[in-house]
Amino acid sequence: MAKLVVAASLVVAGAVAFSYFGEQPLWVRLLGLLVVIGVAGFVAYQSTWGRSAVAFFAEARTEVRKVVWPTRQETLQTSLAIFIGVLIMSLILWGIDSLLFRVVRYLTGQGG
């Protein structure tokens, strides 16, 4: 836990230093901030939590590679089907809304 606190403190210190040295060129401040973030990441990796987080992301990357992604044609066909379905449903809802509007106007005596 102490390593995580040190890593978080390094990131906060880097952000404060980035702001404090505002008169320096931007690339120097960014380089310094990236170095501090890299050191903080290294310190965080030394903890049990850090190692388990890295292992989790490695496993997640492996799982993403196993996914069978749809082809361009399948994606276009699915998108077209969804678009047509949404269009049909919007027309149905527009029709029901118009009908109810006319019924309410008739019942309230505002219709002609």
DANOR-V483948 format. One record per backbone hydrogen bond with DSSP energy under -0.5 kcal/mol. NH is the residue of the N-H (numbers start at 1). CO is the residue of the C=O. If there is no record, write none. Layout:
nh=NH co=CO
nh=NH co=CO
//
This chain:
nh=5 co=1
nh=6 co=2
nh=7 co=3
nh=8 co=4
nh=9 co=5
nh=10 co=6
nh=11 co=7
nh=12 co=8
nh=13 co=9
nh=14 co=10
nh=15 co=11
nh=16 co=12
nh=17 co=13
nh=18 co=14
nh=19 co=15
nh=20 co=16
nh=21 co=17
nh=22 co=19
nh=22 co=20
nh=24 co=21
nh=29 co=25
nh=30 co=26
nh=31 co=27
nh=32 co=28
nh=33 co=29
nh=34 co=30
nh=35 co=31
nh=36 co=32
nh=37 co=33
nh=38 co=34
nh=39 co=35
nh=40 co=36
nh=41 co=37
nh=42 co=38
nh=43 co=39
nh=44 co=40
nh=45 co=41
nh=46 co=42
nh=46 co=43
nh=47 co=44
nh=50 co=44
nh=51 co=47
nh=52 co=48
nh=53 co=49
nh=54 co=50
nh=55 co=51
nh=56 co=52
nh=57 co=53
nh=58 co=54
nh=59 co=55
nh=60 co=56
nh=61 co=57
nh=62 co=58
nh=63 co=59
nh=64 co=60
nh=65 co=61
nh=66 co=62
nh=66 co=63
nh=67 co=63
nh=67 co=64
nh=69 co=67
nh=75 co=71
nh=76 co=72
nh=77 co=73
nh=78 co=74
nh=79 co=75
nh=80 co=76
nh=81 co=77
nh=82 co=78
nh=83 co=79
nh=84 co=80
nh=85 co=81
nh=86 co=82
nh=87 co=83
nh=88 co=84
nh=89 co=85
nh=90 co=86
nh=91 co=87
nh=92 co=88
nh=93 co=89
nh=94 co=90
nh=95 co=91
nh=96 co=92
nh=97 co=93
nh=98 co=94
nh=99 co=95
nh=100 co=96
nh=101 co=97
nh=102 co=98
nh=103 co=99
nh=104 co=100
nh=105 co=101
nh=106 co=102
nh=107 co=103
nh=108 co=104
nh=109 co=106
nh=110 co=105
nh=111 co=105
//
